[in-house]
């Protein structure tokens, strides 16, 4: 088990100036991307909360940052419709990490609202301005808020400029199948960074592509070295797989395929994520976005 020492004492010392691998990416219209290795993500989250005009619907597995809690309470005092869902500690997790602002802006990724997630672990966030994409996440939020499992996202595929975005939710909402379909399309390369990877079907799809000569590279969280971890399968076939070297956690859950397709969200490739947990993934087709995530992958690979 990795040790967590004096997090609360030292968290105030961590700011954007202490981030590893500082780099500024070109801005893609209506889409912003943040990595905890480069950006003070809580500051970005609070800024978005403060800019809200009508509504904030937040679903996050864990919320433990007082600064974010204060920002939400201040928004509520201003008359903003603020609703929050977090995990209740059941065996099936409410594992989302998304927020919808003003039924227009979607914030999602691997980031839990905690000190450790912000300043120690490796995480990513993608923020997209799209009313149709926001409606998908509003429906997912409503499904949980009203406990109505019959609700489905109205726009499975949306376009933001020239970027195609697919949306999937768990449990049993097609996340596993969608990931495998994209892996099966790989012509050159597959790289991934994952906190937990135990899903047999997704792992087998990667093995098949490796056996066809596709380049496979993966960075996985060392703490999850159970007998069920697919690290050992990838090692057996001599794929380029390594444990992360962050003293804390590699908490990403993303795939980059052929430098053209990005898969990201809250979904770890595990059986629980597919069959029991409440999760989400986005699949975006855009080389520039993929290059940004590939840079993060390369940083992890080098460390």
C-alpha positions in Angstrom: 0.0 0.0 0.0 1.3 3.4 -0.8 1.8 5.7 2.1 -0.1 9.0 2.4 1.8 11.3 4.7 0.7 14.7 6.0 -1.7 15.4 3.1 -3.7 18.0 4.9 -0.7 19.8 6.2 1.1 20.1 2.9 -1.9 20.6 0.6 -1.9 24.3 1.0 1.7 24.4 -0.3 0.7 22.9 -3.6 -0.3 25.3 -6.3 0.0 25.5 -10.1 3.6 26.6 -9.8 4.5 23.2 -8.2 3.1 21.1 -11.0 5.2 18.6 -12.9 5.8 19.0 -16.6 4.3 22.4 -17.1 3.1 22.9 -20.6 0.4 25.1 -22.3 -1.7 23.4 -24.9 -3.4 25.3 -27.7 -7.1 25.8 -26.9 -9.6 23.8 -28.9 -12.9 25.8 -29.3 -15.5 24.7 -26.7 -13.2 22.1 -25.2 -10.7 22.4 -22.4 -8.4 19.7 -21.0 -6.7 19.7 -17.6 -4.1 17.3 -16.0 -3.3 17.4 -12.3 0.4 17.2 -13.2 0.1 20.6 -14.9 -2.9 22.5 -13.5 -4.5 23.4 -10.2 -7.8 21.6 -11.1 -9.8 22.8 -8.0 -9.2 26.4 -9.2 -10.6 25.6 -12.6 -13.6 23.8 -11.0 -14.3 26.7 -8.6 -14.0 29.2 -11.5 -16.6 27.3 -13.4 -19.0 27.1 -10.4 -18.6 30.9 -9.9 -19.5 31.6 -13.5 -22.8 29.5 -13.3 -26.0 31.4 -13.9 -28.8 28.9 -13.6 -27.9 25.4 -12.5 -25.1 23.1 -11.2 -25.7 19.4 -11.1 -22.7 17.6 -9.7 -22.2 13.8 -9.3 -18.9 12.8 -7.8 -17.7 9.7 -6.0 -16.0 11.7 -3.3 -16.2 15.4 -2.3 -13.8 16.6 0.4 -12.4 19.9 -0.7 -13.8 22.8 1.6 -13.0 25.4 -1.1 -15.3 23.6 -3.6 -18.0 23.1 -1.0 -17.9 26.8 -0.1 -18.2 27.7 -3.8 -21.2 25.4 -4.2 -22.9 26.9 -1.1 -22.2 30.5 -2.4 -23.8 29.5 -5.7 -26.8 28.2 -3.8 -27.2 31.4 -1.9 -27.2 33.3 -5.2 -30.3 31.3 -6.3 -28.5 28.8 -8.5 -30.1 25.4 -8.7 -27.4 23.4 -7.0 -27.8 19.6 -6.6 -25.1 17.2 -5.6 -25.0 13.4 -5.6 -22.1 11.4 -4.1 -21.4 7.8 -3.3 -23.4 6.2 -0.5 -20.9 3.4 0.3 -22.8 0.5 -1.3 -21.1 -2.4 -3.0 -22.1 -0.9 -6.4 -20.4 2.5 -6.6 -21.7 5.9 -7.7 -18.4 6.4 -9.4 -19.1 9.4 -11.6 -17.0 12.5 -11.5 -19.1 14.9 -13.6 -20.7 18.3 -13.3 -23.2 20.0 -15.7 -23.4 23.8 -15.5 -26.4 25.8 -16.9 -27.4 22.7 -19.0 -24.6 23.6 -21.3 -21.1 22.8 -20.0 -20.0 19.3 -19.1 -17.1 18.6 -16.7 -15.9 15.0 -16.5 -12.9 12.7 -16.3 -11.1 10.9 -13.5 -10.9 13.7 -10.9 -12.5 13.2 -7.4 -12.9 16.4 -5.5 -10.2 15.7 -2.8 -6.8 17.0 -1.8 -5.1 13.8 -2.9 -6.8 13.7 -6.3 -5.9 17.4 -6.9 -2.3 17.6 -5.7 -0.8 14.1 -5.5 -2.5 11.6 -7.9 -2.4 11.7 -11.7 -5.9 12.7 -13.0 -7.5 14.3 -16.0 -10.5 16.5 -16.7 -12.2 17.4 -19.9 -14.7 20.3 -20.1 -17.0 20.6 -23.1 -19.4 23.3 -24.0 -22.3 21.5 -25.8 -26.0 21.7 -24.9 -26.7 18.3 -26.4 -23.8 16.6 -24.6 -25.0 18.4 -21.4 -28.5 17.0 -21.9 -27.0 13.5 -21.9 -25.4 14.1 -18.6 -28.5 15.9 -17.2 -30.6 12.7 -18.0 -28.0 10.6 -16.3 -28.1 12.9 -13.3 -32.0 12.8 -13.3 -31.9 9.0 -13.5 -29.9 8.9 -10.2 -31.7 11.8 -8.5 -35.2 10.4 -9.2 -34.0 6.7 -9.2 -35.6 6.2 -12.6 -33.5 3.5 -14.4 -35.6 3.8 -17.6 -34.0 7.1 -18.6 -31.5 7.0 -21.5 -29.2 9.7 -23.0 -31.1 11.4 -25.9 -28.0 12.1 -28.0 -25.6 9.1 -28.1 -23.5 10.9 -30.7 -23.0 14.7 -30.8 -20.7 16.9 -32.7 -18.8 19.8 -31.2 -17.4 21.7 -34.2 -15.8 18.9 -36.3 -15.3 16.7 -33.3 -17.5 13.6 -33.0 -18.3 12.6 -29.4 -20.0 9.4 -28.2 -21.5 9.1 -24.7 -22.0 5.9 -22.7 -23.0 5.3 -19.1 -22.9 2.3 -16.8 -24.1 -0.1 -15.5 -24.8 -2.1 -18.7 -25.0 0.9 -20.9 -22.6 -0.2 -23.5 -19.3 1.1 -22.2 -17.4 -2.2 -22.5 -18.8 -2.9 -26.0 -17.9 0.6 -27.2 -14.3 0.4 -25.9 -13.8 -3.0 -27.6 -15.2 -1.7 -30.9 -12.7 1.2 -30.9 -9.8 -1.1 -29.9 -10.8 -3.5 -32.8 -10.5 -0.5 -35.2 -6.8 0.1 -34.2 -4.5 0.1 -37.2 -1.3 1.4 -35.7 -1.2 1.9 -31.9 -3.0 1.6 -28.6 -1.8 3.3 -25.5 -3.6 3.5 -22.2 -3.2 4.7 -18.6 -5.5 3.0 -16.1 -5.9 2.9 -12.3 -7.5 -0.6 -12.4 -7.7 -3.1 -15.3 -9.3 -6.4 -14.6 -11.8 -6.6 -17.5 -11.1 -9.8 -19.5 -13.0 -8.9 -22.7 -11.2 -5.5 -23.1 -7.8 -7.1 -22.3 -8.4 -9.9 -24.8 -9.3 -7.3 -27.5 -5.9 -5.6 -26.9 -4.1 -8.9 -27.0 -5.7 -9.7 -30.4 -4.5 -6.4 -31.8 -1.0 -6.9 -30.4 -0.9 -10.3 -32.1 -1.8 -8.5 -35.4 1.3 -6.3 -35.0 -0.4 -3.2 -33.5 1.9 -1.3 -31.1 0.6 -1.6 -27.5 1.8 0.5 -24.6 0.2 0.8 -21.1 0.9 2.4 -17.8 -1.0 0.9 -14.8 -1.4 1.7 -11.1 1.1 -0.4 -9.1 -1.2 -0.6 -6.1 -3.7 -2.8 -8.1 -1.3 -5.8 -8.6 -3.9 -8.4 -7.7 -4.1 -11.8 -9.4 -7.0 -10.4 -11.5 -5.0 -7.5 -12.8 -4.4 -7.8 -16.6 -0.9 -6.5 -16.2 0.3 -10.0 -16.0 -1.5 -11.0 -19.2 0.1 -8.2 -21.1 3.5 -9.0 -19.7 3.1 -12.7 -20.8 2.7 -11.6 -24.4 5.6 -9.2 -24.1 3.5 -6.1 -24.7 5.1 -2.8 -23.5 3.4 -2.5 -20.1 4.8 -0.8 -17.0 3.7 0.1 -13.5 3.5 3.8 -12.8 6.2 5.6 -10.8 4.0 8.1 -9.0 4.5 7.6 -5.2 0.8 8.2 -5.0 -1.8 7.0 -7.5 -2.1 6.9 -11.3 -5.8 7.5 -11.3 -6.3 8.1 -15.1 -8.8 6.0 -17.1 -8.0 6.8 -20.7 -7.1 5.1 -24.0 -5.6 6.7 -27.1 -6.1 4.7 -30.3 -4.1 5.5 -33.5 -3.7 9.1 -32.2 -7.2 9.6 -33.5 -9.6 8.2 -30.9 -9.7 9.2 -27.2 -11.7 7.3 -24.6 -11.9 8.9 -21.2 -14.2 9.3 -18.2 -14.7 7.6 -14.8 -14.8 4.1 -16.2 -12.0 1.8 -15.1 -11.8 -1.3 -17.4 -13.2 -3.7 -14.7 -16.2 -6.0 -14.5 -17.7 -3.9 -11.6 -17.5 -0.7 -13.8 -19.4 -2.4 -16.6 -22.0 -4.4 -14.6 -22.6 -2.6 -11.3 -21.2 0.9 -10.9 -22.6 4.2 -12.2 -19.9 5.4 -14.6 -19.4 7.3 -17.8 -17.1 7.4 -20.8 -16.7 9.8 -23.7 -15.2 8.8 -27.0 -13.8 11.7 -29.0 -12.4 11.5 -32.5 -9.9 14.2 -33.0 -6.1 14.1 -33.5 -5.3 17.3 -31.6 -7.1 16.1 -28.5 -5.4 12.7 -28.8 -2.0 14.4 -29.1 -2.7 16.2 -25.8 -3.5 13.0 -24.0 -0.6 11.3 -25.7 1.7 13.9 -24.2 0.4 13.0 -20.8 0.8 9.3 -21.5 4.4 9.9 -22.7 5.2 11.8 -19.5 3.9 8.9 -17.4 5.9 6.5 -19.6 9.2 8.5 -19.1 8.9 8.8 -15.3 
